[in-house]
Amino acid sequence: MRVKFPAIILILLATFIFARESAAAPFPALDFSIHPADSPDQVVDSIKLLMLLTLLSLAPAFLIMMTSFARIIIVLSLLRNALGVPMVPTNQIIIGLTLFLTIFIMAPTYKLINEQAIGPYQNNQISLEEAQALGAGPLRDFMLRQTREKDLGLFISLAGMEKPERPEDVPLHVVIPSFVISELKTAFEIGFLIFVPFLVIDMAVASILMSMGMFMLPPIMIALPFKLLLFVMVDGWYLVVKSLVESFR
């Protein structure tokens, strides 16, 4: 439920804006009532509407599993634990920062999808099937750039497929799980590198306290100010965000 929080805020904001502008620019209403159809086209339109609502319910899963969202939020969560402050920044701030970094990273990909698929389809230049095929291309290219060959080969073998000759021949149901496990491995590798300097500080403080005979004083309490000082002095948020964004290029 926490992951859906930013989406709910955006939906409420969009509803408020549309309500204020409805007098100047009215938009068509949606009718969910059940009544006999006058033509088969009305039944088809109703089915399309139900399919669209179903896809919207799966939008959080698409956002997490098919974009840079998973890697960013895992790294930021591990950073928070490495600092020793598991509730600062709050979950809302972490999720909000992750969401907007995801939008920033995925903007070129979504721009290509809009130019190649959504725009021509809205202008009735291509069919829905062609739009789906063209729109999947940029997203597939993005995921394949971040996917390890070993992970991709695993799911190709599990699917019983022959090795594709071109990236375009790899179906999305193989690319997506390969991309997800590659993202998880990459996120934990980055998190390990972030943990190392803070772990050194914890070990140094614990050794000093033991040598002084202060066994009852928690080392975490003493190490926390030094870890925060180190993180601020090296401009940690700048370095972490820069490293995350550049890791997708």
URTA-V181247 format. One line per field, one symbol per residue. ss: DSSP state (2 for helix, 1 for strand, 0 for the rest). phi: phi as a letter, one per 30 degrees, with the letter a starting at -180 (. if undefined). A space follows every 10 residues. Layout:
ss->???
phi->???
//
This chain:
ss->0000222222 2222222222 2000000000 0000000002 2222222222 2222222022 2222200022 2222222222 2220000000 2222222222 2222222222 2222222222 2200000222 2222222222 2222200022 2222222200 0000002220 0222222222 2222222222 2222222222 2222222222 2000000022 2222222222 2220022222 222222000
phi->.dddeddddd dddddddddd cdddbdbddc ccdcaeddad dddddddddd dddddddcee ddddccbded dddddddddd dddibdcbdd dddddddddd ddddddeddd dddddcbddd dddidbdddd dddddddddd dddddccddd dddddddddi cddddbeddd dddcdddddd dddddddddd dddddedddd dddddddddd dcicdddddd dddedddddd ddddhddddd dddddddcc
//
